[in-house]
């Protein structure tokens, strides 16, 4: 089994959709850990509802591309996500593969480690919480070093959602 990290987000009924997404993910993989979830402002869509963002650690036998484009996308669709041209449109559930073992992928439509780990605090800090000693595949840098220059400003912890999401791991 390969250890992987998945970013989880929602800004349409996140209290329901995140938990349902994790229930489905746990049925298809081994769900090993759930980070704190945070309320964050939407990117690129002023006036859209705020997001709930976090990350999960899973173990899976699926290769990275199948994990992202088959399993994670099918879970998003099952929870009501409809993909539209606007990448920043509100969504019921967003599941993004961030890391998958030591895989380094550089394809036009798919990159690992996910670029968001280096750009977005609400992606990087939850993964760091789940794996404080993590070194990034490809360049070997510690994730702790990457987040050192990031700010948690605008990240409001969501203890209720975090508790419910973690209950999915406890089962």
N, CA and C of each residue as an Amber inpcrd file, in Angstrom:
protein
   513
   0.8520000  -1.1880000   0.0000000   0.0000000   0.0000000   0.0000000
   0.8910000   1.2430000   0.0000000   0.4430000   2.2560000  -0.6960000
   1.1660000   3.5120000  -0.8050000   0.4680000   4.5690000   0.0370000
   1.2590000   5.3550000   0.7620000   0.7150000   6.4730000   1.5210000
   0.4860000   7.6390000   0.5650000  -0.6700000   8.2710000   0.6780000
  -0.9980000   9.4220000  -0.1630000  -1.6990000  10.4730000   0.6880000
  -1.6360000  11.7130000   0.2160000  -2.2970000  12.8330000   0.8780000
  -3.2510000  13.4770000  -0.1150000  -4.4670000  13.7250000   0.3480000
  -5.5220000  14.2720000  -0.5000000  -6.0290000  15.5650000   0.1270000
  -6.0630000  16.6370000  -0.6640000  -6.6840000  17.8760000  -0.2270000
  -8.1900000  17.7490000  -0.3400000  -8.9000000  18.2540000   0.6640000
 -10.3600000  18.1450000   0.7200000 -10.9270000  19.5470000   0.9160000
 -11.8670000  19.9280000   0.0500000 -12.4780000  21.2400000   0.1840000
 -13.9290000  21.2310000  -0.2470000 -14.6740000  22.2040000   0.2540000
 -16.0780000  22.3680000  -0.1200000 -16.5200000  23.7640000   0.2810000
 -17.3560000  24.3880000  -0.5690000 -17.9930000  25.6240000  -0.1240000
 -19.4980000  25.6160000  -0.3940000 -20.0270000  24.4320000  -0.6340000
 -21.4740000  24.2310000  -0.7020000 -21.8280000  23.1370000   0.2940000
 -22.4290000  23.5220000   1.3910000 -22.8050000  22.6010000   2.4730000
 -21.6380000  21.7130000   2.9090000 -20.4990000  22.3200000   3.2730000
 -19.3260000  21.5150000   3.6350000 -19.5510000  20.6000000   4.8300000
 -20.3950000  21.0010000   5.7640000 -20.6370000  20.1700000   6.9530000
 -21.1580000  18.7900000   6.5620000 -21.9290000  18.7220000   5.5050000
 -22.4640000  17.4490000   5.0170000 -21.5430000  16.8170000   3.9830000
 -21.1120000  17.6130000   3.0030000 -20.4030000  17.0580000   1.8470000
 -18.9970000  16.5630000   2.1620000 -18.2770000  17.2430000   3.0450000
 -16.9400000  16.7660000   3.4190000 -17.0490000  15.4110000   4.1150000
 -17.9570000  15.3000000   5.0590000 -18.1010000  14.0390000   5.8050000
 -18.5360000  12.9110000   4.8690000 -19.4740000  13.1840000   3.9760000
 -19.9060000  12.1530000   3.0220000 -18.7630000  11.7620000   2.0850000
 -17.9930000  12.7320000   1.6290000 -16.8420000  12.4270000   0.7790000
 -15.8240000  11.5580000   1.4960000 -15.5590000  11.8530000   2.7630000
 -14.6030000  11.0480000   3.5300000 -15.1490000   9.6510000   3.7990000
 -16.4500000   9.5410000   4.0090000 -17.0450000   8.2160000   4.1880000
 -16.8020000   7.3680000   2.9400000 -17.0210000   7.9500000   1.7780000
 -16.8190000   7.2300000   0.5170000 -15.3370000   6.9380000   0.2750000
 -14.4750000   7.8850000   0.6000000 -13.0380000   7.6670000   0.4310000
 -12.5590000   6.5540000   1.3490000 -13.0540000   6.5320000   2.5750000
 -12.6900000   5.4820000   3.5250000 -13.1710000   4.1080000   3.1090000
 -14.2510000   4.0410000   2.3400000 -14.7500000   2.7520000   1.8510000
 -13.8800000   2.2060000   0.7230000 -13.1410000   3.0900000   0.0300000
 -12.3450000   2.6770000  -1.1260000 -10.8490000   2.6200000  -0.8440000
 -10.4080000   3.2020000   0.2770000  -8.9910000   3.2350000   0.6490000
  -8.9170000   3.0240000   2.1580000  -7.7200000   3.0480000   2.6840000
  -7.5640000   3.0500000   4.1450000  -7.3500000   4.4940000   4.5750000
  -8.3240000   5.0640000   5.2590000  -8.2600000   6.4420000   5.7350000
  -7.4850000   6.4380000   7.0500000  -6.3060000   7.0740000   7.0540000
  -5.3890000   6.9790000   8.2010000  -5.3390000   8.2270000   9.0770000
  -5.6810000   9.3680000   8.5300000  -5.5990000  10.5920000   9.3190000
  -6.3550000  11.7240000   8.6690000  -6.8820000  12.6160000   9.4980000
  -7.6390000  13.7800000   9.0340000  -7.0660000  15.0100000   9.7290000
  -6.7090000  16.0090000   8.9500000  -6.1710000  17.2480000   9.5160000
  -7.2850000  18.1060000  10.1000000  -6.8880000  19.1820000  10.7170000
  -7.8170000  20.2450000  11.0720000  -8.3940000  20.8100000   9.7820000
  -9.6800000  21.1500000   9.8000000 -10.2960000  21.8530000   8.6770000
 -10.3350000  23.3380000   9.0100000 -10.2100000  24.1600000   7.9610000
 -10.1620000  25.6110000   8.1140000 -11.1750000  26.2780000   7.1930000
 -11.7640000  27.3640000   7.6640000 -12.5670000  28.2260000   6.7990000
 -11.5890000  29.1760000   6.1180000 -11.7040000  29.2670000   4.7810000
 -10.8350000  30.1430000   4.0060000 -11.6670000  30.8720000   2.9570000
 -11.1770000  32.0200000   2.5440000 -11.8620000  32.7930000   1.5050000
 -11.7090000  32.0870000   0.1640000 -12.7330000  32.1710000  -0.6900000
 -12.6170000  31.5710000  -2.0220000 -11.5830000  32.3300000  -2.8500000
 -10.9000000  31.6190000  -3.7240000  -9.9030000  32.2260000  -4.6030000
 -10.5520000  32.4660000  -5.9600000 -10.4460000  33.6810000  -6.4620000
 -10.9010000  33.9780000  -7.8110000 -12.3930000  34.0870000  -8.0020000
 -13.1700000  34.0180000  -6.9460000 -14.6320000  34.1290000  -7.0550000
 -15.1710000  35.0230000  -5.9500000 -14.9740000  36.3410000  -6.0730000
 -15.5000000  37.2340000  -5.0410000 -17.0070000  37.0380000  -4.8880000
 -17.4690000  37.0240000  -3.6680000 -18.8900000  36.8450000  -3.4090000
 -19.3100000  35.4010000  -3.2440000 -18.4270000  34.4590000  -3.5880000
 -18.7440000  33.0390000  -3.3930000 -18.6470000  32.7150000  -1.9040000
 -19.3200000  31.6540000  -1.4680000 -19.2360000  31.2820000  -0.0530000
 -17.8110000  30.8660000   0.3320000 -17.4470000  31.0180000   1.6150000
 -16.1210000  30.5740000   2.0530000 -15.9880000  29.0590000   1.9350000
 -14.7460000  28.6240000   1.8470000 -14.4390000  27.1960000   1.7530000
 -14.1240000  26.6160000   3.1180000 -14.3620000  25.3300000   3.2540000
 -13.7920000  24.5160000   4.3270000 -12.7110000  23.6890000   3.6470000
 -11.4630000  23.7980000   4.1340000 -10.3340000  23.0860000   3.5340000
  -9.5640000  22.3110000   4.5830000  -9.0920000  21.1430000   4.1940000
  -8.2570000  20.3110000   5.0440000  -7.5620000  19.2760000   4.1840000
  -7.0230000  18.2540000   4.8230000  -6.3380000  17.1800000   4.0970000
  -6.5230000  15.8710000   4.8440000  -6.3690000  14.7830000   4.1060000
  -6.4110000  13.4520000   4.7020000  -5.2070000  12.6500000   4.2370000
  -4.8110000  11.7250000   5.0920000  -3.7530000  10.7660000   4.7550000
  -4.4360000   9.4290000   4.5480000  -4.1350000   8.8040000   3.3960000
  -4.7310000   7.5100000   3.0770000  -3.6410000   6.5200000   2.6970000
  -4.0120000   5.2550000   2.6530000  -3.1760000   4.2170000   2.0540000
  -4.0030000   3.5790000   0.9530000  -3.3600000   3.3350000  -0.1940000
  -4.0660000   2.8230000  -1.3630000  -3.1460000   1.9720000  -2.2240000
  -3.7490000   1.0980000  -3.0060000  -3.0150000   0.3280000  -4.0050000
  -3.1420000   0.9530000  -5.3890000  -3.9440000   1.9890000  -5.5240000
  -4.1500000   2.6120000  -6.8300000  -2.9330000   3.4270000  -7.2490000
  -2.5940000   3.4070000  -8.5410000  -1.5490000   4.3110000  -9.0280000
  -2.0720000   5.7520000  -9.0140000  -1.1720000   6.7380000  -8.9930000
  -1.5900000   8.1320000  -8.8210000  -2.6570000   8.6130000  -9.8040000
  -2.4800000   8.3550000 -11.0800000  -3.4330000   8.8700000 -12.0720000
  -4.8300000   8.2660000 -11.8620000  -4.8990000   6.9740000 -11.6000000
  -6.1960000   6.3310000 -11.3490000  -6.8120000   6.8680000 -10.0600000
  -5.9920000   7.1160000  -9.0590000  -6.4960000   7.6660000  -7.8000000
  -7.1550000   9.0270000  -8.0400000  -6.4730000   9.9150000  -8.7640000
  -7.0170000  11.2590000  -9.0000000  -8.2110000  11.2480000  -9.9450000
  -8.0410000  10.6350000 -11.1120000  -9.0330000  10.8160000 -12.1790000
 -10.1400000   9.7720000 -12.1840000  -9.9700000   8.6980000 -11.4630000
 -11.0400000   7.7090000 -11.3780000 -11.6860000   7.7540000  -9.9940000
 -10.9410000   7.4130000  -8.9590000 -11.5520000   7.3390000  -7.6320000
 -11.9880000   8.7090000  -7.1070000 -11.0620000   9.6570000  -7.0130000
 -11.4100000  10.9450000  -6.4000000 -12.4840000  11.6770000  -7.2020000
 -12.3790000  11.6610000  -8.5180000 -13.4050000  12.3260000  -9.3420000
 -14.7630000  11.6390000  -9.1910000 -14.7620000  10.3080000  -9.0780000
 -16.0490000   9.6090000  -8.9330000 -16.6950000   9.9380000  -7.5840000
 -15.8850000  10.1070000  -6.5450000 -16.4290000  10.4980000  -5.2380000
 -16.9960000  11.9170000  -5.3170000 -16.2550000  12.8310000  -5.9490000
 -16.7780000  14.1940000  -6.1200000 -18.1490000  14.1670000  -6.8060000
 -18.2490000  13.4050000  -7.8970000 -19.5100000  13.3340000  -8.6530000
 -20.6260000  12.7280000  -7.8040000 -20.2960000  11.7030000  -7.0240000
 -21.3090000  11.0490000  -6.1880000 -21.8530000  11.9940000  -5.1220000
 -21.0400000  12.9830000  -4.7350000 -21.4590000  13.9440000  -3.7190000
 -22.0480000  15.2040000  -4.3840000 -22.2550000  15.1430000  -5.6890000
 -22.9680000  16.2100000  -6.3700000 -22.1370000  17.2400000  -7.0930000
 -20.8310000  17.0360000  -7.2100000 -20.0060000  18.0140000  -7.9140000
 -20.2550000  17.9160000  -9.4100000 -20.4760000  19.0660000  -9.9970000
 -20.5830000  19.1860000 -11.4460000 -19.4550000  20.1090000 -11.8780000
 -18.5590000  19.5990000 -12.7160000 -17.4340000  20.4180000 -13.1780000
 -17.9120000  21.3690000 -14.2670000 -17.5390000  22.6410000 -14.1240000
 -17.9000000  23.6740000 -15.0910000 -16.6260000  24.3680000 -15.5580000
 -16.7520000  25.2280000 -16.5600000 -15.5820000  25.8920000 -17.1350000
 -14.8380000  26.7470000 -16.1020000 -15.5570000  27.3640000 -15.1790000
 -14.9370000  28.2140000 -14.1570000 -14.2980000  27.3360000 -13.0860000
 -12.9610000  27.2680000 -13.0910000 -12.2280000  26.4300000 -12.1310000
 -12.4540000  26.8550000 -10.6810000 -12.8890000  28.0990000 -10.4800000
 -13.0740000  28.6120000  -9.1200000 -14.5340000  28.6500000  -8.6920000
 -15.3940000  28.0040000  -9.4570000 -16.8260000  28.0030000  -9.1300000
 -17.0660000  27.2770000  -7.8040000 -18.1230000  27.6530000  -7.0880000
 -18.4720000  26.9190000  -5.8690000 -18.6570000  25.4320000  -6.1640000
 -18.3650000  24.5960000  -5.1580000 -18.4600000  23.1500000  -5.3760000
 -18.8650000  22.4280000  -4.1080000 -19.5600000  21.3160000  -4.3110000
 -19.9700000  20.4810000  -3.1860000 -18.7670000  19.8040000  -2.5550000
 -17.8150000  19.3700000  -3.3970000 -16.6480000  18.6570000  -2.8860000
 -15.5070000  18.7690000  -3.8750000 -14.3160000  19.0040000  -3.3560000
 -13.1020000  19.0720000  -4.1630000 -12.0890000  18.1370000  -3.5170000
 -11.6580000  17.1170000  -4.2440000 -10.6540000  16.1680000  -3.7610000
  -9.4680000  16.2150000  -4.7080000  -8.3080000  16.6200000  -4.2020000
  -7.1130000  16.7450000  -5.0310000  -5.9810000  15.9200000  -4.4510000
  -5.4200000  15.0520000  -5.2760000  -4.2570000  14.2780000  -4.8560000
  -3.0700000  15.2260000  -4.7620000  -2.4630000  15.3010000  -3.5900000
  -1.3560000  16.2160000  -3.3380000  -0.0130000  15.5100000  -3.3850000
   0.0420000  14.3150000  -2.8310000   1.2530000  13.4850000  -2.7960000
   0.8280000  12.0350000  -2.8510000   1.6480000  11.2130000  -3.5050000
   1.3570000   9.7790000  -3.5720000   2.6790000   9.0290000  -3.5190000
   3.0400000   8.6030000  -2.3120000   4.3180000   7.9310000  -2.1300000
   5.4550000   8.8330000  -2.5840000   6.3750000   8.2570000  -3.3430000
   7.5130000   9.0100000  -3.8670000   7.2860000   9.4580000  -5.3040000
   6.0430000   9.3720000  -5.7840000   5.7460000   9.6940000  -7.1850000
   6.0280000  11.1600000  -7.4980000   6.6920000  11.3620000  -8.6260000
   6.8830000  12.6860000  -9.2060000   6.2760000  12.6110000 -10.5980000
   5.2600000  13.4210000 -10.8440000   4.5440000  13.4070000 -12.1180000
   4.5540000  14.8200000 -12.6770000   4.9290000  14.9390000 -13.9420000
   4.9470000  16.2380000 -14.6190000   4.2220000  16.1060000 -15.9510000
   2.9020000  16.0780000 -15.8980000   2.0790000  15.9820000 -17.0970000
   1.2750000  17.2660000 -17.2270000   0.7640000  17.5350000 -18.4120000
   0.0320000  18.7860000 -18.6480000  -1.1620000  18.9370000 -17.7090000
  -1.8540000  17.8370000 -17.4220000  -3.0770000  17.9130000 -16.6240000
  -2.9340000  17.3540000 -15.2150000  -1.6960000  17.0250000 -14.8150000
  -1.5330000  16.3350000 -13.5280000  -0.0870000  16.4620000 -13.0740000
   0.0830000  16.9780000 -11.8500000   1.4360000  17.1540000 -11.3090000
   1.4930000  16.6690000  -9.8650000   2.5520000  15.9590000  -9.5540000
   2.8520000  15.5320000  -8.1870000   4.3280000  15.7810000  -7.9240000
   4.6590000  16.2940000  -6.7580000   3.7620000  16.8570000  -5.7620000
   2.9100000  17.9790000  -6.3720000   1.7010000  18.1290000  -5.8650000
   0.7880000  19.1550000  -6.3810000   1.3780000  20.5430000  -6.1510000
   1.3430000  21.4050000  -7.1660000   1.9020000  22.7570000  -7.0200000
   1.2910000  23.5460000  -5.8660000   0.0390000  23.2540000  -5.5160000
  -0.6340000  23.9830000  -4.4330000   0.0690000  23.8230000  -3.0860000
   0.8200000  22.7410000  -2.9200000   1.5780000  22.5540000  -1.6710000
   2.5980000  23.6660000  -1.4640000   3.0770000  24.2410000  -2.5510000
   4.1040000  25.2750000  -2.4890000   3.5050000  26.6830000  -2.5210000
   2.1980000  26.7700000  -2.8100000   1.5740000  28.0710000  -3.0570000
   0.4930000  28.4510000  -2.0570000  -0.1960000  27.4750000  -1.4870000
  -1.3930000  27.7700000  -0.7010000  -1.2720000  27.2320000   0.7240000
  -1.2360000  28.1330000   1.6900000  -1.1090000  27.6900000   3.0850000
  -2.2070000  26.7250000   3.5130000  -3.4420000  26.9220000   3.0300000
  -4.5410000  26.0480000   3.4420000  -4.4150000  24.6420000   2.8620000
  -3.4670000  24.4360000   1.9650000  -3.1380000  23.0940000   1.4690000
  -1.9350000  22.5490000   2.2360000  -0.9010000  23.3670000   2.3730000
   0.3580000  22.9090000   2.9650000   0.2670000  22.6380000   4.4700000
  -0.3410000  23.5430000   5.2390000  -0.3810000  23.3560000   6.6910000
  -1.1330000  22.0890000   7.1170000  -2.2790000  21.7620000   6.5060000
  -2.9430000  20.5090000   6.8910000  -2.0980000  19.2600000   6.6150000
  -1.3710000  19.2410000   5.5030000  -0.5030000  18.0840000   5.2270000
   0.6200000  18.0340000   6.2540000   1.1950000  19.1800000   6.5830000
   2.2540000  19.2210000   7.5960000   1.7430000  18.7080000   8.9410000
   0.5130000  19.0340000   9.2840000  -0.0820000  18.5410000  10.5320000
  -0.1200000  17.0100000  10.5460000  -0.4230000  16.4030000   9.4050000
  -0.5290000  14.9430000   9.3050000   0.8270000  14.2530000   9.2210000
   1.8460000  14.9720000   8.7290000   3.1680000  14.3620000   8.5190000
   4.2550000  15.4040000   8.7740000   4.5360000  15.7050000  10.0480000
   5.4740000  16.7780000  10.3830000   6.8910000  16.5840000   9.8460000
   7.3090000  15.3520000   9.6160000   8.6730000  15.0980000   9.1390000
   8.7280000  14.8440000   7.6310000   7.6420000  15.0980000   6.9260000
   7.5500000  14.7790000   5.4980000   8.6010000  15.5020000   4.6700000
   9.2480000  14.7370000   3.7920000  10.1460000  15.2950000   2.7800000
   9.4690000  15.1130000   1.4380000   9.5410000  16.1450000   0.6140000
   8.8250000  16.1370000  -0.6600000   9.5720000  15.3320000  -1.7140000
   8.8620000  14.4530000  -2.4160000   9.4930000  13.6950000  -3.4900000
  10.0090000  14.6520000  -4.5680000  11.0980000  14.2770000  -5.1670000
  11.6480000  15.0960000  -6.2440000  12.7870000  15.9670000  -5.7870000
  12.5320000  16.8710000  -4.8360000  13.6180000  17.7570000  -4.3940000
  14.0930000  17.4680000  -2.9790000  13.3680000  16.6460000  -2.2310000
  13.8150000  16.2210000  -0.9130000  13.6700000  17.2520000   0.1880000
  13.1290000  18.4300000  -0.1390000  12.9570000  19.4410000   0.9040000
  11.9190000  18.9920000   1.9220000  12.1070000  19.4100000   3.1490000
  11.1090000  19.1490000   4.1850000   9.9180000  20.0710000   3.9450000
   8.7060000  19.5300000   4.0880000   7.5140000  20.3650000   3.9570000
   7.5510000  21.4820000   4.9970000   8.1000000  21.1980000   6.1710000
   8.2190000  22.2260000   7.2150000   9.0280000  23.4250000   6.7160000
  10.0190000  23.1770000   5.8790000  10.8210000  24.2600000   5.3060000
   9.9870000  25.0640000   4.3030000   9.1810000  24.3860000   3.5090000
   8.3380000  25.0500000   2.5110000   7.3380000  25.9820000   3.1910000
   6.7110000  25.5390000   4.2800000   5.6750000  26.3560000   4.9250000
   6.2530000  27.4790000   5.7790000   7.5410000  27.4420000   6.0360000
   8.1460000  28.4590000   6.8990000   7.8380000  29.8790000   6.4150000
   7.7630000  30.0920000   5.1170000   7.4880000  31.4250000   4.5900000
   6.0150000  31.7190000   4.3770000   5.1420000  30.8110000   4.7820000
   3.6990000  30.9910000   4.5840000   3.0390000  31.5160000   5.8550000
   1.9180000  32.1810000   5.6610000   1.1510000  32.7100000   6.7890000
  -0.1680000  31.9570000   6.9190000  -0.6030000  31.7760000   8.1520000
  -1.9180000  31.1710000   8.4070000  -3.0270000  32.2280000   8.4410000
  -2.7040000  33.4550000   8.1380000  -3.7190000  34.5160000   8.1450000
  -4.8570000  34.1190000   7.2070000  -6.0730000  34.3030000   7.6680000
  -7.2330000  33.9570000   6.8580000  -7.6510000  32.5040000   6.9640000
  -6.9750000  31.7320000   7.8090000  -7.3290000  30.3240000   8.0370000
  -7.9730000  30.2080000   9.4150000  -9.2820000  30.0620000   9.4490000
 -10.0140000  29.9600000  10.7130000 -10.3520000  28.4960000  10.9920000
  -9.8250000  27.9110000  12.0800000 -10.1250000  26.5040000  12.3780000
 -11.6270000  26.2550000  12.5070000 -12.0450000  25.0970000  12.0320000
 -13.4420000  24.6600000  12.1150000 -13.4980000  23.4120000  12.9950000
 -13.5490000  23.5830000  14.3250000 -13.4740000  22.4250000  15.2180000
 -14.6270000  21.4390000  15.0570000 -15.8310000  21.9220000  14.7940000
 -16.9690000  21.0120000  14.6430000 -16.8200000  20.1140000  13.4310000
 -16.4880000  20.6960000  12.2880000 -16.2860000  19.9010000  11.0740000
 -15.0960000  18.9650000  11.2480000 -14.0320000  19.4470000  11.8570000
 -12.8540000  18.6090000  12.0900000 -13.2240000  17.3910000  12.9290000
 -13.9910000  17.5940000  13.9740000 -14.4170000  16.4940000  14.8490000
 -15.2360000  15.4620000  14.0730000 -16.1970000  15.9440000  13.2770000
 -17.0370000  15.0200000  12.4950000 -16.2190000  14.2820000  11.4410000
 -15.2920000  14.9830000  10.8010000 -14.4500000  14.3420000   9.7880000
 -13.5620000  13.2750000  10.4270000 -13.0050000  13.5770000  11.5870000
 -12.1460000  12.5950000  12.2660000 -12.9360000  11.3910000  12.7500000
 -14.2100000  11.5740000  13.0120000 -15.0490000  10.4400000  13.4150000
 -15.1410000   9.4110000  12.2910000 -14.9590000   9.8360000  11.0390000
 -14.9540000   8.8970000   9.9120000 -13.7570000   7.9580000   9.9870000
 -12.6320000   8.4460000  10.5050000 -11.4470000   7.5920000  10.6680000
 -11.6810000   6.6090000  11.8010000 -12.2520000   7.1050000  12.8940000
 -12.4980000   6.2490000  14.0600000 -13.5450000   5.1930000  13.7440000
 -14.4150000   5.5270000  12.7660000 -15.4020000   4.6020000  12.2540000
 -16.4290000   4.1600000  13.1970000
